[in-house]
Amino acid sequence: AHAADEKAFTLYLRGMQLRAEAGAWRQAHAFFEQSLAADPGFAAAWAEKGRLERILGKFEDQSLLVHAEVSLRRALALDADNGAAQYYLAQLEIDLGRVGDSLARLLDRAWQRRAEPQVFAGLVHACRYGGLLDASLAAHRTAIRLDPTVATSILHTYYHRGDFAAEFIGDAVAIDR
């Protein structure tokens, strides 16, 4: 993540420390908003703000989903290479019933830039919701090949395939929200 302003970056880091704790989502969101007040061009802060707006919109207040899309599209307008924003927007599009839009955008991005693990992690999710379970598995394998630490939702794909005894050796499996 790159911020032009040191204060913005410090606030962003505070938000990143809290973003994984459900009880601290609103506090983390406030840190991302403060970060953006200090540096409105900080794409990573827009992406994380959008992620939390999606989660809070999904579980607490649906009106936040509109804000989530604005934040995520702003992140991508500032930095089209922001893999996190690509992934979070895919999750939001799927939540909103726009699986086809998500698949089209991610496939186009994967074709243009074949080394973005977050885009392939997004494809794991989008392909599964599109009923493309083998493609979801292939996207996971590509994401892991590109970055062994990337989180994907592959366990859900194995579940939908009915593959309850899948061999996970060699697959770095993690579940994301």
Helices and strands as residue ranges (DSSP letters): H 6-18, G 22-24, H 25-38, H 43-59, H 64-78, H 83-95, H 99-112, H 117-129, H 133-146, H 154-161
